[in-house]
Amino acid sequence: MKTRSKITSWDIVRVSSREYHSIKQLAQKFDCSTSAVKRIIYNYKTAYDAFLIHAPDPSVLKPFEDK
């Protein structure tokens, strides 16, 4: 049985749309692992786009792949 993640894609959209947060900062803010933040970012296009809005270096993330 999988445990529900403490973070959702809308958490990232809401926070990232206002200012830049690194993946590490988001993990600390929501008290979860950096891999959980990356998983949400790579699974949801809206979260991916919101994260890149204020990212100073977009090369931090690999390109989004539609499934």
N, C-alpha and C positions, 0 to 999 in steps of 0.2 A: 504494500500500500504506500503510495506516495504522500508525503506531507506537503501541505500547501505552502507555497513560498510566501515570505513576509512582504514581498515587493510585487507590484503589478506593473503592467506597461503604462497605465495612467499615472502612476506615481512618478515615473521617469518623465513622462510628457509634461506633467504639471510643474515639476521642479526645473527641468531643462529648458522649458520655454521662457523662463524668466532670466536665467543667468547660466553661465558655464559651470558645470560640475564635472570633475573627472570621475572615472569609474570607481576609483578608490574612495572618493568623497561620497558618492552615492551609496556605496556599500556601508560606509560608516554611518551615514544618515539613516538608513533603513535597517541597520543592524543585521546585515546579511553578508554573504561572501561576494567577492568580486566576480566569481564565475556565475553566480545567480544573476547579477546585474548584466553581464555580457549575454547570458542566455536570453533574458528578456529583450535586450536590445536587438539581438540577431533574429528573434522569433517574431517581432512585431515591427512592421514598417513605420508606424506612427512614432514609436519610441525611438527607432533608429534616426528618423528625420529630426525629431525634437532634440536629440542629443547632439546632432551635427550642426544645428542652427548656430550655437554659440561656441562650438569647438574651435580653439585656435589652430589646431593641427588635425585636419580630417583624416590624415593617414594613420591615425591611431587605430581606427577600425577598418576591418576588411570590408570590401563592398557587400552590400545587401544582396542576398540571393532569394528570389521568389521561389516558393515551393510549389 
